[in-house]
Amino acid sequence: MTPLPNILMLNGPNLNMLGQREEAHYGADTLQAIQDELVAAFPQLRLEMHQSNHEGDLIDQLHNWAYYSAIVINAGAYSHYSYAIQDALRLVRVPVVEVHLSNIYARETFRHTSVISPVVRGVISGFGKDSYRLALYWLSSQLSQQPAAQRGKETEGA
C-alpha cells in the first residue's frame, strides 16, 4: 500500500485565536474546527497541524521539511516582515503554498506585501477557511502525479 502524502499545515501568530477575533476578516470558525474539516475533506492526505506564536518555532518546523511531501503555511503577520522565515523557506525542497484567510490586498497597506511570497510555489488569499482547502486541493492534485518514492525529495526549490 502506498503511504499517504504527509502535509505540514503551519500556522503562525494569533491563529490560535480564530473564532474569537475579527470575524469579518477571519470567520467564526476556530483553527481546530478548520483543521477537523480539512482532515475529513482530504482523507487521501495525512495532515500534520502545527500552530505557534513564536517565529523560531515556525522556523524549526520548516527545518524538518524533509519529513513532508508539501507544506501549507499561514505565517500570519510574519508574512509581512519575517526574513528569517523567508530564509527558512528557501531551504525547503517540497512544494509550499502560502495562505491567508483574508484578502490581504483589501486591508491595511502594510499587509499588501508578503516577504515569503517570492519563495513559495503559490499564494491563496481572501477565501476564508477555503484558502486552506484550495491549497490542499492543488497540492493533492500535484502529489497524485508524483511517484510515492519521489514525494518529499524534490531537488528544486519551492
Backbone as a printed PyTorch tensor [residue, N CA C, xyz], in Angstrom:
tensor([[[  0.8340,  -1.1800,   0.0000],
         [  0.0000,   0.0000,   0.0000],
         [  0.8820,   1.2470,   0.0000]],

        [[  0.5470,   2.2130,  -0.8280],
         [  1.3070,   3.4450,  -0.9370],
         [  1.0370,   4.3330,   0.2830]],

        [[  2.0990,   4.8640,   0.9000],
         [  1.8680,   5.7520,   2.0440],
         [  1.1840,   7.0470,   1.6030]],

        [[  0.3870,   7.6040,   2.4950],
         [ -0.2900,   8.8640,   2.2000],
         [  0.7140,  10.0080,   2.2080]],

        [[  0.5530,  10.9630,   1.2990],
         [  1.4060,  12.1560,   1.3570],
         [  1.2110,  12.8680,   2.7030]],

        [[  2.2980,  13.2880,   3.2780],
         [  2.3140,  13.9370,   4.5860],
         [  2.4560,  15.4440,   4.3770]],

        [[  1.4310,  16.2080,   4.7720],
         [  1.4140,  17.6560,   4.5540],
         [  1.5120,  18.3710,   5.8980]],

        [[  2.4720,  19.2870,   6.0180],
         [  2.5670,  20.1240,   7.2000],
         [  1.6720,  21.3410,   7.0010]],

        [[  0.7580,  21.5500,   7.9390],
         [ -0.1120,  22.7210,   7.9540],
         [  0.4280,  23.6300,   9.0510]],

        [[  1.1780,  24.6580,   8.6580],
         [  1.9020,  25.5070,   9.5990],
         [  1.1940,  26.8520,   9.7510]],

        [[  0.7940,  27.1700,  10.9720],
         [  0.0470,  28.3890,  11.2570],
         [  0.7850,  29.2460,  12.2600]],

        [[  0.8440,  30.5440,  11.9710],
         [  1.6090,  31.4720,  12.7860],
         [  0.8040,  32.1790,  13.8570]],

        [[  1.3110,  33.3370,  14.2760],
         [  0.7930,  34.0340,  15.4470],
         [ -0.6740,  34.4340,  15.3270]],

        [[ -1.3420,  34.3050,  16.4570],
         [ -2.7290,  34.7010,  16.6660],
         [ -3.7500,  33.8160,  15.9600]],

        [[ -3.3090,  32.8630,  15.1670],
         [ -4.2730,  31.9890,  14.5090],
         [ -4.9200,  31.0240,  15.5050]],

        [[ -4.3070,  30.8550,  16.6610],
         [ -4.9320,  30.0780,  17.7290],
         [ -6.1560,  30.8060,  18.2920]],

        [[ -6.3230,  32.0710,  17.9450],
         [ -7.4460,  32.8700,  18.4480],
         [ -8.5860,  32.9840,  17.4280]],

        [[ -8.5110,  32.2180,  16.3410],
         [ -9.6090,  32.2410,  15.3720],
         [-10.9040,  31.8660,  16.0830]],

        [[-11.9850,  32.4810,  15.6470],
         [-13.2740,  32.2730,  16.2830],
         [-13.5230,  33.2640,  17.4010]],

        [[-12.4660,  33.9830,  17.8070],
         [-12.5840,  34.9740,  18.8700],
         [-12.1310,  36.3630,  18.4160]],

        [[-11.6660,  36.4820,  17.1960],
         [-11.1120,  37.7680,  16.7660],
         [-11.5830,  38.1290,  15.3600]],

        [[-11.8570,  39.3620,  15.1460],
         [-12.1640,  39.9540,  13.8440],
         [-12.8580,  38.9950,  12.8730]],

        [[-14.0590,  38.6040,  13.2610],
         [-14.8240,  37.6390,  12.4650],
         [-15.0080,  38.0940,  11.0160]],

        [[-15.1210,  39.3860,  10.7830],
         [-15.2960,  39.9000,   9.4190],
         [-14.1030,  39.5500,   8.5350]],

        [[-12.9130,  39.4700,   9.1140],
         [-11.7140,  39.1430,   8.3390],
         [-11.4140,  37.6440,   8.3520]],

        [[-11.6390,  37.0130,   9.4860],
         [-11.1340,  35.6520,   9.6850],
         [-12.2070,  34.5770,   9.8200]],

        [[-13.4660,  34.9550,   9.8620],
         [-14.5400,  33.9910,  10.0050],
         [-14.7850,  33.6340,  11.4630]],

        [[-15.7850,  32.7880,  11.6810],
         [-16.2230,  32.4350,  13.0330],
         [-15.6430,  31.1120,  13.5090]],

        [[-15.0380,  30.3410,  12.6200],
         [-14.5250,  29.0190,  12.9870],
         [-13.2160,  29.1120,  13.7480]],

        [[-13.0230,  28.2010,  14.6710],
         [-11.7370,  28.0840,  15.3580],
         [-10.7510,  27.3820,  14.4370]],

        [[ -9.4660,  27.5020,  14.7500],
         [ -8.4470,  26.7970,  13.9740],
         [ -8.6750,  25.2900,  14.0640]],

        [[ -9.0530,  24.7980,  15.2450],
         [ -9.3120,  23.3620,  15.3970],
         [-10.4660,  22.9080,  14.5070]],

        [[-11.5350,  23.7070,  14.4370],
         [-12.6760,  23.3480,  13.5860],
         [-12.2640,  23.3160,  12.1150]],

        [[-11.4660,  24.2740,  11.7000],
         [-10.9740,  24.2880,  10.3170],
         [-10.1220,  23.0600,  10.0520]],

        [[ -9.2330,  22.7420,  10.9640],
         [ -8.3690,  21.5760,  10.7980],
         [ -9.1890,  20.2950,  10.7290]],

        [[-10.1930,  20.1630,  11.5880],
         [-11.0510,  18.9690,  11.5730],
         [-11.7550,  18.8250,  10.2260]],

        [[-12.2520,  19.9400,   9.6830],
         [-12.9000,  19.9110,   8.3640],
         [-11.9270,  19.4570,   7.2780]],

        [[-10.6960,  19.9570,   7.3430],
         [ -9.7070,  19.6050,   6.3230],
         [ -9.3280,  18.1330,   6.3900]],

        [[ -9.1590,  17.6150,   7.5840],
         [ -8.8360,  16.1890,   7.7470],
         [ -9.9530,  15.3370,   7.1370]],

        [[-11.2130,  15.7110,   7.3940],
         [-12.3480,  14.9620,   6.8460],
         [-12.4340,  15.1030,   5.3240]],

        [[-12.1130,  16.2850,   4.8070],
         [-12.2410,  16.5520,   3.3720],
         [-11.1210,  15.9390,   2.5420]],

        [[ -9.9710,  15.6580,   3.1670],
         [ -8.8080,  15.1590,   2.4220],
         [ -8.2740,  13.8620,   3.0410]],

        [[ -9.0630,  12.7910,   2.9820],
         [ -8.5990,  11.5280,   3.5750],
         [ -7.4040,  10.9310,   2.8320]],

        [[ -7.1380,  11.4130,   1.6220],
         [ -6.0060,  10.9230,   0.8370],
         [ -4.6840,  11.5590,   1.2690]],

        [[ -4.7640,  12.4870,   2.2420],
         [ -3.5680,  13.1650,   2.7540],
         [ -3.4570,  12.9310,   4.2550]],

        [[ -2.2530,  12.8770,   4.7370],
         [ -2.0230,  12.8650,   6.1800],
         [ -1.6050,  14.2840,   6.5620]],

        [[ -2.4760,  14.9790,   7.2740],
         [ -2.2350,  16.3720,   7.6230],
         [ -1.6790,  16.4610,   9.0380]],

        [[ -0.5550,  17.1510,   9.1590],
         [  0.0480,  17.3960,  10.4700],
         [ -0.0660,  18.8830,  10.7510]],

        [[ -0.8070,  19.2120,  11.7950],
         [ -1.1000,  20.5970,  12.1240],
         [ -0.1230,  21.1240,  13.1650]],

        [[  0.3180,  22.3530,  12.9520],
         [  1.1780,  22.9990,  13.9350],
         [  0.8730,  24.4900,  13.9260]],

        [[  0.6920,  25.0560,  15.1150],
         [  0.4850,  26.4890,  15.2600],
         [  1.4130,  26.9890,  16.3470]],

        [[  2.0140,  28.1520,  16.1010],
         [  2.8540,  28.7680,  17.1170],
         [  2.8040,  30.2780,  16.9860]],

        [[  2.9120,  30.9340,  18.1190],
         [  3.0210,  32.3880,  18.1530],
         [  4.4810,  32.8320,  18.1540]],

        [[  5.3990,  31.8770,  18.0180],
         [  6.8280,  32.1540,  18.1310],
         [  7.5350,  31.8750,  16.8040]],

        [[  8.1930,  32.8870,  16.2960],
         [  8.8600,  32.8150,  15.0000],
         [  9.8650,  31.6550,  14.9340]],

        [[ 10.6780,  31.5020,  15.9630],
         [ 11.6860,  30.4450,  15.9620],
         [ 11.0800,  29.0570,  15.9020]],

        [[  9.9330,  28.8710,  16.5370],
         [  9.2640,  27.5740,  16.4940],
         [  8.7880,  27.2550,  15.0770]],

        [[  8.2760,  28.2600,  14.3770],
         [  7.8560,  28.0630,  12.9840],
         [  9.0620,  27.7080,  12.1150]],

        [[ 10.1720,  28.3700,  12.3520],
         [ 11.3970,  28.0870,  11.6010],
         [ 11.8820,  26.6590,  11.8840]],

        [[ 11.8460,  26.2530,  13.1550],
         [ 12.2300,  24.8710,  13.4920],
         [ 11.3650,  23.8690,  12.7430]],

        [[ 10.0730,  24.1290,  12.6420],
         [  9.1830,  23.2310,  11.8940],
         [  9.5780,  23.1820,  10.4160]],

        [[  9.9040,  24.3320,   9.8380],
         [ 10.3150,  24.3660,   8.4230],
         [ 11.6210,  23.6120,   8.2020]],

        [[ 12.4950,  23.5990,   9.1860],
         [ 13.7510,  22.8690,   9.0520],
         [ 13.5310,  21.3640,   8.9530]],

        [[ 12.3470,  20.9040,   9.3220],
         [ 12.0030,  19.4800,   9.2160],
         [ 11.3240,  19.1580,   7.8900]],

        [[ 11.4980,  19.9920,   6.8880],
         [ 10.7950,  19.8520,   5.6150],
         [ 10.9310,  18.4740,   4.9810]],

        [[ 12.0310,  17.7960,   5.1820],
         [ 12.2600,  16.5020,   4.5170],
         [ 11.2690,  15.4280,   4.9720]],

        [[ 10.5940,  15.6400,   6.0790],
         [  9.5910,  14.6790,   6.5660],
         [  8.2520,  14.8340,   5.8550]],

        [[  8.1250,  15.8670,   5.0280],
         [  6.8340,  16.1900,   4.4330],
         [  6.8710,  16.1160,   2.9170]],

        [[  5.7020,  15.8700,   2.3450],
         [  5.5390,  15.8980,   0.8960],
         [  5.2870,  17.3130,   0.4050]],

        [[  4.7350,  18.1500,   1.2970],
         [  4.4280,  19.5390,   0.9610],
         [  4.1120,  20.2920,   2.2510]],

        [[  4.0490,  21.6190,   2.1320],
         [  3.7610,  22.4710,   3.2860],
         [  2.7500,  23.5350,   2.8790]],

        [[  1.7790,  23.7580,   3.7540],
         [  0.8640,  24.8880,   3.6360],
         [  1.1920,  25.7940,   4.8100]],

        [[  1.4960,  27.0580,   4.5290],
         [  1.8740,  27.9860,   5.6000],
         [  0.9820,  29.2190,   5.6010]],

        [[  0.4370,  29.4970,   6.7750],
         [ -0.2160,  30.7700,   7.0410],
         [  0.6300,  31.3960,   8.1430]],

        [[  1.5800,  32.2040,   7.7500],
         [  2.5230,  32.7700,   8.7100],
         [  1.9520,  33.9720,   9.4520]],

        [[  0.6830,  34.2990,   9.1990],
         [  0.0700,  35.4400,   9.8690],
         [  0.8780,  36.7010,   9.6000]],

        [[  1.0180,  37.5360,  10.6120],
         [  1.7350,  38.8010,  10.4570],
         [  3.1950,  38.5990,  10.0530]],

        [[  3.7820,  37.4520,  10.3810],
         [  5.1770,  37.2040,   9.9760],
         [  5.3320,  37.2180,   8.4520]],

        [[  4.2550,  36.9690,   7.7310],
         [  4.3130,  37.0030,   6.2620],
         [  4.8240,  38.3380,   5.7560]],

        [[  4.5590,  39.4010,   6.5060],
         [  4.8250,  40.7500,   6.0290],
         [  6.1960,  41.2850,   6.4070]],

        [[  6.9110,  40.5760,   7.2910],
         [  8.2180,  41.1300,   7.6860],
         [  9.2630,  40.1140,   8.1320]],

        [[  8.9570,  38.8210,   8.1350],
         [  9.9290,  37.8620,   8.6640],
         [ 10.8660,  37.3330,   7.5710]],

        [[ 12.0050,  37.9700,   7.4820],
         [ 13.0220,  37.4830,   6.5570],
         [ 13.6510,  36.1930,   7.0810]],

        [[ 13.5490,  35.9500,   8.3720],
         [ 14.0350,  34.6860,   8.9370],
         [ 13.1810,  33.5230,   8.4350]],

        [[ 11.8680,  33.7010,   8.3870],
         [ 11.0010,  32.6530,   7.8330],
         [ 11.2370,  32.5330,   6.3330]],

        [[ 11.4410,  33.6500,   5.6510],
         [ 11.7600,  33.5850,   4.2220],
         [ 13.0260,  32.7590,   3.9990]],

        [[ 14.0610,  33.0070,   4.8000],
         [ 15.3100,  32.2480,   4.6680],
         [ 15.0830,  30.7620,   4.9160]],

        [[ 14.2650,  30.4340,   5.9280],
         [ 13.9750,  29.0220,   6.2040],
         [ 13.2270,  28.3890,   5.0330]],

        [[ 12.3000,  29.1260,   4.4330],
         [ 11.5540,  28.6040,   3.2860],
         [ 12.4580,  28.3720,   2.0770]],

        [[ 13.5230,  29.1440,   1.9620],
         [ 14.4670,  28.9430,   0.8530],
         [ 15.1600,  27.5760,   0.9340]],

        [[ 15.2120,  27.0060,   2.1290],
         [ 15.8250,  25.6870,   2.3210],
         [ 14.9070,  24.5420,   1.9310]],

        [[ 13.6130,  24.7930,   1.9100],
         [ 12.6090,  23.7540,   1.7030],
         [ 12.6340,  23.2630,   0.2590]],

        [[ 12.5990,  21.9510,   0.0860],
         [ 12.6550,  21.3530,  -1.2580],
         [ 11.4060,  20.5550,  -1.5970]],

        [[ 10.2840,  20.9380,  -0.9880],
         [  8.9750,  20.3810,  -1.3370],
         [  8.0500,  21.5620,  -1.6480]],

        [[  6.9550,  21.3270,  -2.3470],
         [  6.0600,  22.4400,  -2.6650],
         [  5.5190,  23.1100,  -1.4000]],

        [[  5.4940,  24.4390,  -1.4280],
         [  4.9550,  25.2300,  -0.3170],
         [  3.9140,  26.1910,  -0.8910]],

        [[  2.7530,  26.2260,  -0.2410],
         [  1.7040,  27.1680,  -0.6150],
         [  1.4450,  28.0760,   0.5810]],

        [[  1.4750,  29.3840,   0.3350],
         [  1.1630,  30.3830,   1.3540],
         [ -0.3310,  30.6620,   1.3040]],

        [[ -0.9760,  30.6910,   2.4600],
         [ -2.3970,  31.0070,   2.5080],
         [ -2.6620,  32.1470,   3.4860]],

        [[ -3.7270,  32.8690,   3.1940],
         [ -4.2520,  33.9010,   4.0850],
         [ -5.7670,  33.7810,   4.0740]],

        [[ -6.3760,  33.8580,   5.2260],
         [ -7.8320,  33.8000,   5.3240],
         [ -8.4730,  35.0360,   4.7050]],

        [[ -7.8910,  36.1970,   4.9730],
         [ -8.4490,  37.4510,   4.4660],
         [ -7.7510,  37.8420,   3.1600]],

        [[ -8.3960,  38.7550,   2.4530],
         [ -7.7890,  39.3170,   1.2480],
         [ -6.8050,  40.3890,   1.7080]],

        [[ -5.5280,  40.0550,   1.7130],
         [ -4.5190,  40.9760,   2.2410],
         [ -4.4340,  42.2680,   1.4340]],

        [[ -4.9140,  42.2530,   0.1930],
         [ -4.8560,  43.4490,  -0.6500],
         [ -6.0210,  44.3950,  -0.3990]],

        [[ -7.0070,  43.9560,   0.3510],
         [ -8.1580,  44.8050,   0.6830],
         [ -8.0550,  45.3280,   2.1130]],

        [[ -6.8950,  45.1500,   2.6970],
         [ -6.6970,  45.5500,   4.0920],
         [ -5.6360,  46.6450,   4.1900]],

        [[ -5.0660,  46.8230,   5.3600],
         [ -4.0650,  47.8700,   5.5700],
         [ -2.8980,  47.7030,   4.5960]],

        [[ -2.2980,  48.8250,   4.2350],
         [ -1.2290,  48.8360,   3.2420],
         [ -0.0710,  47.9110,   3.6160]],

        [[  0.2980,  47.8520,   4.8950],
         [  1.4360,  47.0050,   5.2680],
         [  1.1820,  45.5340,   4.9700]],

        [[ -0.0790,  45.1230,   4.8570],
         [ -0.4070,  43.7190,   4.5730],
         [ -0.3170,  43.3920,   3.0780]],

        [[ -0.1690,  44.3880,   2.2380],
         [ -0.1530,  44.1510,   0.7960],
         [  1.1130,  43.4590,   0.3300]],

        [[  2.1460,  43.4680,   1.1390],
         [  3.4140,  42.8430,   0.7760],
         [  3.6730,  41.6450,   1.6730]],

        [[  4.0110,  40.5410,   1.0540],
         [  4.4370,  39.3510,   1.7930],
         [  5.8790,  39.0700,   1.3990]],

        [[  6.7660,  39.0380,   2.3840],
         [  8.1720,  38.7550,   2.0780],
         [  8.4050,  37.2650,   1.8420]],

        [[  7.4100,  36.4250,   2.1570],
         [  7.6000,  34.9940,   1.9070],
         [  7.0430,  34.5670,   0.5470]],

        [[  6.1760,  35.3790,  -0.0520],
         [  5.5910,  35.0200,  -1.3510],
         [  6.6130,  34.7080,  -2.4380]],

        [[  7.7320,  35.4320,  -2.5200],
         [  8.6830,  35.1420,  -3.5920],
         [  9.3410,  33.7610,  -3.5100]],

        [[  9.2410,  33.0930,  -2.3690],
         [  9.9440,  31.8110,  -2.2280],
         [  8.9940,  30.6290,  -2.0480]],

        [[  7.6940,  30.8310,  -2.3330],
         [  6.7410,  29.7250,  -2.2670],
         [  6.1830,  29.4580,  -3.6610]],

        [[  5.5450,  28.3090,  -3.8120],
         [  5.0080,  27.9190,  -5.1190],
         [  3.8310,  28.7810,  -5.5300]],

        [[  2.9770,  29.1440,  -4.5620],
         [  1.8060,  29.9480,  -4.8690],
         [  1.2100,  30.5440,  -3.6090]],

        [[  0.2760,  31.4790,  -3.8140],
         [ -0.3760,  32.1760,  -2.7080],
         [ -1.8800,  32.1370,  -2.9350]],

        [[ -2.6130,  31.8030,  -1.8750],
         [ -4.0720,  31.8230,  -1.9200],
         [ -4.5380,  32.7280,  -0.7840]],

        [[ -5.3280,  33.7270,  -1.1340],
         [ -5.6950,  34.7630,  -0.1690],
         [ -7.1390,  35.1730,  -0.3620]],

        [[ -7.8410,  35.3700,   0.7530],
         [ -9.1430,  36.0060,   0.6900],
         [-10.3470,  35.0970,   0.6510]],

        [[-10.1680,  33.8030,   0.7680],
         [-11.2900,  32.8790,   0.6830],
         [-11.6500,  32.2640,   2.0300]],

        [[-11.2590,  32.9310,   3.1050],
         [-11.5500,  32.4030,   4.4320],
         [-10.9300,  31.0330,   4.6120]],

        [[-11.6390,  30.1710,   5.3320],
         [-11.1000,  28.8350,   5.5810],
         [-10.9130,  28.0420,   4.2910]],

        [[-11.6240,  28.4260,   3.2280],
         [-11.4540,  27.7330,   1.9510],
         [-10.0900,  28.0060,   1.3230]],

        [[ -9.3650,  29.0190,   1.8010],
         [ -7.9940,  29.2270,   1.3240],
         [ -7.1560,  27.9740,   1.5900]],

        [[ -7.3290,  27.3780,   2.7680],
         [ -6.6180,  26.1330,   3.0870],
         [ -7.0780,  24.9990,   2.1660]],

        [[ -8.3760,  24.9060,   1.9850],
         [ -8.9490,  23.8460,   1.1450],
         [ -8.4150,  23.9380,  -0.2850]],

        [[ -8.3430,  25.1610,  -0.8190],
         [ -7.8330,  25.3520,  -2.1790],
         [ -6.3600,  24.9620,  -2.2760]],

        [[ -5.5880,  25.3060,  -1.2570],
         [ -4.1720,  24.9130,  -1.2450],
         [ -4.0320,  23.3970,  -1.2320]],

        [[ -4.8140,  22.7370,  -0.3880],
         [ -4.7330,  21.2760,  -0.2990],
         [ -5.2470,  20.6030,  -1.5660]],

        [[ -6.2580,  21.1800,  -2.1850],
         [ -6.7480,  20.6410,  -3.4450],
         [ -5.6430,  20.6510,  -4.5000]],

        [[ -4.9600,  21.7980,  -4.6190],
         [ -3.8830,  21.8970,  -5.6080],
         [ -2.7410,  20.9430,  -5.2730]],

        [[ -2.3290,  20.9340,  -4.0030],
         [ -1.2260,  20.0480,  -3.6040],
         [ -1.5890,  18.5870,  -3.8220]],

        [[ -2.8110,  18.2200,  -3.4900],
         [ -3.2520,  16.8380,  -3.6830],
         [ -3.1690,  16.4390,  -5.1490]],

        [[ -3.5870,  17.3300,  -6.0270],
         [ -3.5160,  17.0170,  -7.4630],
         [ -2.0720,  16.9080,  -7.9260]],

        [[ -1.1960,  17.7560,  -7.4230],
         [  0.2160,  17.7080,  -7.8050],
         [  0.8870,  16.4440,  -7.2740]],

        [[  0.6280,  16.1210,  -6.0140],
         [  1.2740,  14.9620,  -5.4000],
         [  0.7660,  13.6470,  -5.9730]],

        [[ -0.4770,  13.6200,  -6.4300],
         [ -1.0070,  12.3790,  -7.0140],
         [ -0.3170,  12.0540,  -8.3380]],

        [[  0.3280,  13.0490,  -8.9360],
         [  1.0520,  12.8430, -10.1850],
         [  2.4950,  12.4050,  -9.9590]],

        [[  2.9520,  12.4610,  -8.6950],
         [  4.3260,  12.0810,  -8.3540],
         [  4.3640,  10.6410,  -7.8700]],

        [[  5.4010,   9.8960,  -8.2530],
         [  5.5770,   8.5770,  -7.6470],
         [  5.8030,   8.7380,  -6.1430]],

        [[  5.2900,   7.8020,  -5.3420],
         [  5.3990,   7.8880,  -3.8780],
         [  6.8430,   8.0260,  -3.4230]],

        [[  7.7820,   7.3850,  -4.0860],
         [  9.1940,   7.4380,  -3.6880],
         [  9.7860,   8.8300,  -3.8760]],

        [[  9.1900,   9.6300,  -4.7530],
         [  9.7260,  10.9570,  -5.0440],
         [  9.1870,  12.0220,  -4.0930]],

        [[  8.0480,  11.7800,  -3.4550],
         [  7.4340,  12.7720,  -2.5730],
         [  8.3750,  13.1210,  -1.4400]],

        [[  8.5840,  14.3990,  -1.2290],
         [  9.4580,  14.8470,  -0.1570],
         [ 10.9240,  14.8590,  -0.5550]],

        [[ 11.2230,  14.5490,  -1.8180],
         [ 12.6100,  14.5050,  -2.2560],
         [ 12.8410,  15.3770,  -3.4800]],

        [[ 12.0410,  16.4130,  -3.6400],
         [ 12.2460,  17.3220,  -4.7700],
         [ 13.6380,  17.9380,  -4.6720]],

        [[ 14.2140,  18.2060,  -5.8130],
         [ 15.5530,  18.7840,  -5.8190],
         [ 15.5490,  20.2730,  -6.1260]],

        [[ 14.4640,  20.7820,  -6.7020],
         [ 14.4140,  22.2140,  -6.9610],
         [ 13.6850,  22.9100,  -5.8200]],

        [[ 13.9410,  24.1920,  -5.6600],
         [ 13.3450,  24.9630,  -4.5670],
         [ 11.8630,  25.0970,  -4.6910]],

        [[ 11.2730,  25.5740,  -3.5950],
         [  9.8270,  25.7710,  -3.5490],
         [  9.4600,  26.7870,  -4.5870]]])
